[in-house]
Amino acid sequence: MYTFKHIKKAFILPAVAVAVALGSCISNNLPYPWVQPVFDKFEVADTDREGHPLLSSATEIDSAARTVTVNLSEWADIKRVPLSDYSLSEGSVMISPESLPAELDLSEPMTLTLGMYDRTFQWSIVAEQTIERYFTVSSQVGASQIDVENHTVKALVPTGQNLADIHVSSIKLGGLSAVMTPDLKGENVDFSSPVTVRVTEFGQTVEWTISIGQTDVSVEMDRVDAWTNVAWLYANAESGKQNGFEYRLASVEEWTQVPSDWITHNGGSLSACLRHLQADTRYVARATSGEDHSAEVTFTTETNVQLPNSDFTQWWLNGRVWNPWSADGESFWDTGNRGAATIGQSNTVPIDNPNSSTGYAGAMLQTKFVGVSILGKLAAGNLFAGSYVRTDGTNGVLAFGRPFTRRPTAVKARVRYVTAPITHVSKSNPDFTHMMGEPDTCIVWCALGDWDQPYEIRTKPSDRQLFDRDNSGVIAYGEMTSGNTMPDYTDVVIKLDYKSTDRVPKYLLLTASASKYGDYFTGGNGAVLYVLSYELLYDY
């Protein structure tokens, strides 16, 4: 592809000269290229004047959704977010407003209009800020209901509890710099009628109303989130009592007590991670508090689902492109080979194995420079669940993820790695020049998410969009990296960390690369990652 462009230039130059000579006779009817204006950089101050962190995680620029998401910590004033720097892609202009102020009010999404050539595009700047709020009292039953929009708090205590003398164990209704008046923490308070407190932060005061009711229920099950070999139990009970869970197979009568080290207590609420269950099996669970127990809840565990062609025995060669599926089969995995083969050979290829029925078993992912002299680029060997959509110039557009609704606890990968000194680095954004000569690093990562479509990946620097583990659609994530040569095949278990137990995935993303920063065309020529197989694990 690069050779073709070079030859084309040699023929274009005379044509340009002719066009200049006949300029008065030729009209320019060529359309503008379809390129969108994007933010190359958007930076918010890291800390306030006292050194408190203002960001909870990195700011996200999503050029596909045309959105900048600023992830604020509890220390930040969402109405006065200090903007330190920003820049637009070449040729882009900001139309409305013409520039951004030094401080942004992001209590509501901020709408911008960017332009390029004769086209305009709407962008949004939004802030994500999670404020931890809690309220607990002695002998509380269950968790408090905190209504942020209406500024109300409701809690329950057992019937017979003296509402005029309730001990407040903990309370936090604002950010980390908020001041509450009166401060109820550790005090015995009369809750015969609702109590009002004032929470002041960043010069603004909000009144909260706290009320406490009574209940005859001493313990109740909240919900069960059933996975495959694991179930998550949630319940409410009176704090300070001996609270726990019991479970049994639906086909037997004998109850088994859930071990205490599987249970987490949070005031009057408790949860448990029930392990070592059988897949596709009916169980019954209940919560206990002293001699009392809740109503029984029946649930069924999910089936154990493994990924197709996870031992990578199915391959076929289409021209110069190796594909990790059979010629007459359906694809689950894909590679960047279509991009690499435009100026070279496939750099993710099957591993020969005479003991396999197909002659192949496993994938060899090679990082290597493809092309000739300066007319080429570094291509990191990769293998991912999803599909290669198209080639944009010499860059790839990929659809990461395949439909998947199970919740594995980990991925076991059998791998081997040969590292190499980093020979090529990105000098743009980000700048990896400091890594030249360091050992390359491989990566295998897995994510589960509830997006409505696959996660689009674009490696073109001017329109780059890579995977963000902090994306709101991510339910679980785990990764393995290594910068050392692994001379023998090793089983690596990649634990998946879940944000919640009740969200059901729609897509599974599983990606391996011989060079961790291959998306930035940074890596070591000669680094090789061997992937023999994947197995999804469903137990802790």
C-alpha positions, -999 to +999 in steps of 0.1 A: +000+000+000+028+024+008+046+015-025+014+023-044+011+057-027+047+065-036+043+057-072+010+076-073+027+108-061+052+106-090+024+108-114+004+134-095+030+161-096+029+167-133-009+167-131-008+193-104+014+215-126-011+213-154-039+222-131-021+253-120-015+263-156-052+258-165-065+271-132-089+296-148-105+268-168-110+242-140-135+244-112-130+226-079-159+202-075-140+178-052-159+171-020-142+177+014-129+146+030-153+131+056-132+138+087-148+148+120-134+174+144-122+157+177-106+167+209-069+156+209-065+166+245-088+176+274-072+181+308-086+191+342-064+201+371-054+170+391-056+186+426-071+216+444-051+242+463-049+219+494-036+190+473-068+170+473-073+149+442-100+163+419-102+133+395-114+097+403-100+084+370-087+096+337-108+119+315-124+099+286-126+113+250-151+093+230-148+105+194-175+081+182-201+094+207-185+129+205-184+131+243-158+141+268-164+125+302-147+141+333-145+116+362-146+138+393-136+128+429-156+137+460-132+167+465-143+184+433-169+212+430-189+200+400-200+236+393-164+249+392-142+223+374-108+238+367-098+233+330-061+233+326-057+225+289-074+213+258-067+210+220-086+200+189-075+180+159-058+197+130-083+217+110-110+217+137-125+249+152-147+256+181-178+275+169-200+277+200-187+287+224-156+301+206-135+290+235-138+273+269-136+291+302-110+284+329-138+269+351-166+247+338-200+242+353-207+205+347-237+201+370-255+196+337-240+183+304-222+211+284-230+212+247-204+224+222-204+229+184-172+220+166-166+226+129-143+213+102-145+224+065-182+232+060-196+208+085-205+212+122-208+186+149-223+186+184-201+175+213-209+171+250-188+176+281-202+156+310-191+150+345-193+117+364-191+121+402-200+095+428-206+107+463-206+080+490-235+086+513-245+065+543-265+066+576-266+039+602-281+036+637-278+010+664-301-020+660-310-009+625-329-034+603-316-034+567-299-006+549-310+031+549-328+044+519-311+076+508-329+097+482-303+121+468-328+140+445-353+148+474-326+149+501-343+124+524-330+095+545-352+067+559-342+039+582-359+011+601-355-002+637-373-031+654-408-025+668-405-015+704-373+005+699-375+039+717-375+064+688-367+092+712-333+077+720-316+064+688-279+062+686-264+074+653-235+051+644-224+068+612-236+095+588-222+111+556-245+129+532-221+151+512-186+151+497-154+148+516-153+186+523-189+189+534-198+202+569-230+189+586-250+210+611-258+196+636-233+168+635-252+137+645-224+111+644-221+093+678-250+112+693-283+098+708-310+116+688-348+120+693-363+106+661-399+107+673-404+131+644-382+137+614-349+154+620-334+181+597-297+186+591-279+211+569-250+200+547-228+228+535-202+224+507-186+249+483-206+277+497-240+260+492-263+245+519-287+217+513-313+206+540-317+168+545-346+152+563-340+120+583-368+098+595-368+065+613-397+039+613-403+006+629-408-029+615-419-063+629-396-081+604-363-091+621-347-106+590-356-108+553-340-118+521-334-090+496-323-109+465-302-137+450-279-132+420-273-167+407-243-173+385-229-207+374-210-221+404-215-190+425-246-172+440-247-138+457-271-136+486-284-102+500-305-097+531-316-072+558-315-080+595-311-062+629-276-050+633-257-063+664-273-098+662-259-131+650-268-127+613-260-151+585-273-174+557-283-210+551-287-229+518-296-263+505-302-282+473-339-279+464-341-317+464-330-322+500-343-309+534-310-304+553-297-269+555-260-259+553-247-228+571-228-203+549-192-199+563-188-166+581-157-157+560-180-157+529-203-131+545-199-093+546-218-072+571-227-035+566-248-024+596-282-040+592-275-053+557-255-084+549-244-103+518-226-135+510-207-151+481-220-187+480-194-208+463-188-244+449-224-248+436-234-271+408-242-256+375-278-256+362-291-267+396-320-255+418-311-243+453-330-227+482-315-200+505-326-180+535-312-154+559-309-160+596-308-136+626-304-153+660-332-179+662-352-162+634-350-169+597-364-152+566-387-166+539-370-190+516-359-180+481-354-206+453-329-200+426-313-219+397-277-216+387-266-210+352-250-234+328-212-236+322-205-222+287-171-223+271-159-203+241-159-219+206-125-229+191-108-219+224-080-244+217-074-227+183-074-259+162-096-243+135-077-221+109-078-214+072-056-193+049-073-168+026-046-154+004-020-140+028-045-137+057-047-165+083-081-167+100-088-185+133-118-204+121-125-231+096-132-222+060-168-233+062-173-223+098-184-192+117-159-169+132-157-161+169-121-150+170-103-126+147-069-109+143-053-078+128-040-099+099-061-081+073-043-049+082-008-064+084-013-083+051-019-050+032+019-044+033+033-077+046+023-111+058+000-123+086+016-119+120-009-140+139-006-176+126-015-211+138+009-233+157+016-266+139+006-297+159+007-331+143-014-346+171-043-323+163-070-335+139-065-303+119-027-301+122-030-269+142-034-262+180-028-227+193-019-193+180+014-176+176+012-138+179+042-120+165+052-084+167+071-074+137+078-045+113+059-050+081+067-032+049+100-019+034+123+007+050+103+038+061+073+026+040+059+004+067+050+003+104+051-020+134+023-045+137+017-062+170+005-098+168-030-100+183-060-123+188-094-112+200-130-122+203-148-101+177-142-091+141-119-071+119-143-045+103-121-026+079-088-010+072-085+028+074-054+036+055-030+013+072-049+013+105-075-011+117-112-006+128-122-036+149-154-047+166-144-061+200-167-086+217-191-115+210-226-120+225-223-136+259-245-137+290-227-158+316-206-145+345-173-163+348-151-156+377-118-159+358-101-169+325-074-195+325-050-190+296-022-214+287+005-191+272+042-187+266+060-155+258+093-144+243+100-107+249+122-085+228+137-050+232+113-022+221+124-011+187+096+012+176+077+038+197+049+063+193+062+099+193+027+114+192+001+113+219+011+095+241+048+097+237+065+064+244+101+074+234+113+068+269+105+030+264+130+025+236+152-005+243+131-017+273+117-052+272+084-055+254+053-065+274+026-089+264-010-086+276-041-108+278-073-091+291-109-099+294-140-077+299-177-083+302-201-055+294-237-046+287-233-025+256-260-030+229-233-036+203-197-046+200-170-021+213-155-003+183-117+000+183-099+024+160-061+027+159-058+056+135-040+083+156-063+112+145-094+091+152-082+067+179-106+050+202-092+022+224-108+001+251-114+019+284-118-004+314-136+024+333-163+027+306-197+028+321-207-003+302-180-025+317-193-050+343-161-069+349-124-067+339-092-086+344-058-087+328-024-104+327+008-087+316+044-099+315+076-082+304+097-114+310+103-143+287+083-174+297+103-203+284+076-229+291+039-229+286+022-217+318-014-217+330-023-181+339-055-174+358-069-140+351-094-130+378-123-109+368-133-080+391-170-072+390-186-038+395-219-054+405-233-089+408-268-083+393-259-068+359-261-094+332-235-091+304-244-088+267-208-091+254-175-108+263-143-092+252-111-113+253-079-100+237-043-110+236-013-091+221+024-097+220+029-059+226+008-042+253+011-008+235+007-022+200-024+000+194+001+029+196+025+011+172+049+007+201+067-026+207+096-049+200+103-064+166+105-101+174+083-103+205+061-134+203+032-145+225+020-181+221-017-188+231-026-225+233-060-223+249-085-204+270-109-218+296-136-199+315-137-206+352-169-201+372-160-206+408-139-189+435 
